[in-house]
Amino acid sequence: MVVLGGGPAGAACALNLAPFRRVLMLDHRREPAPRIGESLAPAARRLLVDMGLWEAFLAERHAPCHATRTVWGGPMPVEAEGLRDLDGSGWHLDRAKFDGWLRAVATRRGAALVAPALVTGIHQDGAGWRLDLLLDGRSLPVRTCLLVDAGGRMAPLARRLGARRRVADRLVCGWLYGEDTHPGGGTTLVEAEPGGWWYSAPLPDRRRVLAFHTDADLPDVASTRCAEGLLQRLAARPFLASALARSGFTPAGAAGFCAAHSTTLLPAAGPGWLAVGDAALGFDPLSSQGLFNALYTGLAGAAAADRHLGGDAAALSAYAAGLQPIGDAYRSHLQAWYGAERRWPQHPFWQRRQTPDVAEA
Ligand SMILES: Cc1cc2nc3c(=O)[nH]c(=O)nc-3n(C[C@H](O)[C@H](O)[C@H](O)COP(=O)(O)OP(=O)(O)OC[C@H]3O[C@@H](n4cnc5c(N)ncnc54)[C@H](O)[C@@H]3O)c2cc1C
């Protein structure tokens, strides 16, 4: 089997299948891309246990996330403690370390990793596929009976095979990293404002991430594209600006701008291929469920691939059908979250989210 993409979803798929089948994982980057997205949901514990990774994950010493403090739907902060969750606390990850660790587990369990590798062609080859790979300037054919698209929200493989991405909105995110001189407890901070919403979380080693989310076509996006713009805009947020001042936050390190919209791949699997992670379902960061979804679909995708390779002709379509209720539940939760903020009904960012069918159309 060939897995295209060595992010969390691709690595989770590869590490679960490698003990039973031959797995080749390809990524066009040598190392995992530096990327924002550090909150790991408490329920991920169950998946890590199922994958035999729980003790090893704890040994990586990511920071616990004890609570989330939100200013959403009104001016007063509201705190939700991790203790109320049946799965306990979540985590604030060192994301590069987490992604690199999953890749390393996959190779230890027997998957072959080729990175950087560029796929320049995909051809049907009997009941399977032939890929043209570009490696060190040389073209190399690779044959496989099953392809897995784990290439992230652009679904690079599935789209070449004819699948369609349904994009639900135009959410984008501007972010920057920094350091806290007085790191407090592991609390995630979220604050809504007329043009969108803010997120900040403490990370391991006194680091902190700060991010603002708005829509790509709104004027608010101008202040989102660079660190200076973000910091100027932050100064007007009473709750978040004072919380970050208390923690002694100073910007340091990378800053960036990226897409953060919700996407659904239609279909999520076809003859001889399936998609996992963001390639199958791309989540709004407000849900903090993207990594959980990457691990879950990586695991479920590996089980479906094993059944398919063992002769079960319905395995891939059953996998795709299993993702539909997940997408439906995600959309209804997201609608409830955005619907809870009604202070700026005239602002297009909130107006669109309170009539989501119109936004999607
Ligand atoms: C702004 C923002 C904030 C987020 N915050 C959170 C959060 O707090 N908590 C959370 O759980 N989730 C969060 N997420 C979502 C989370 O980051 C993703 O769900 C997760 O990274 C998905 O993993 P993946 O493996 O599917 O895709 P990716 O992490 O995107 O990995 C895809 C891999 O495929 C490779 N690739 C891509 N194209 C090709 C190609 N053509 N050929 C070969 N390789 C290719 C890439 O190099 C990469 O290694 C956030 C997302 C955004 C945008």
The ligand as an ORCA input file, in Angstrom:
! r2SCAN-3c Opt
* xyz 0 1
  C      -5.045     27.399     11.808
  C      -5.239     25.969     12.225
  C      -5.265     25.628     13.559
  C      -5.472     24.307     13.942
  N      -5.529     23.995     15.268
  C      -5.774     22.728     15.638
  C      -5.828     22.373     17.008
  O      -5.590     23.206     17.896
  N      -6.108     21.080     17.328
  C      -6.347     20.135     16.371
  O      -6.631     18.990     16.710
  N      -6.273     20.437     15.062
  C      -5.982     21.704     14.686
  N      -5.882     21.994     13.360
  C      -6.045     20.927     12.366
  C      -4.823     19.997     12.295
  O      -3.622     20.742     12.162
  C      -5.024     19.079     11.091
  O      -6.297     18.478     11.206
  C      -3.962     17.985     10.992
  O      -2.690     18.542     10.722
  C      -4.351     17.030      9.864
  O      -3.346     16.071      9.680
  P      -3.167     15.411      8.236
  O      -2.080     14.409      8.386
  O      -4.474     15.003      7.694
  O      -2.675     16.604      7.284
  P      -1.352     17.473      7.349
  O      -0.926     17.708      8.746
  O      -1.655     18.660      6.483
  O      -0.240     16.572      6.643
  C      -0.249     16.377      5.245
  C       1.114     15.831      4.825
  O       1.055     15.542      3.431
  C       2.194     16.073      2.783
  N       1.794     16.377      1.398
  C       0.911     17.293      0.975
  N       0.795     17.266     -0.353
  C       1.626     16.290     -0.791
  C       1.944     15.776     -2.086
  N       1.378     16.251     -3.183
  N       2.852     14.779     -2.169
  C       3.441     14.277     -1.050
  N       3.170     14.721      0.200
  C       2.264     15.711      0.318
  C       2.570     17.296      3.604
  O       3.954     17.620      3.460
  C       2.242     16.833      5.026
  O       3.333     16.177      5.631
  C      -5.667     23.310     12.955
  C      -5.634     23.659     11.603
  C      -5.416     24.972     11.229
  C      -5.381     25.322      9.760
*
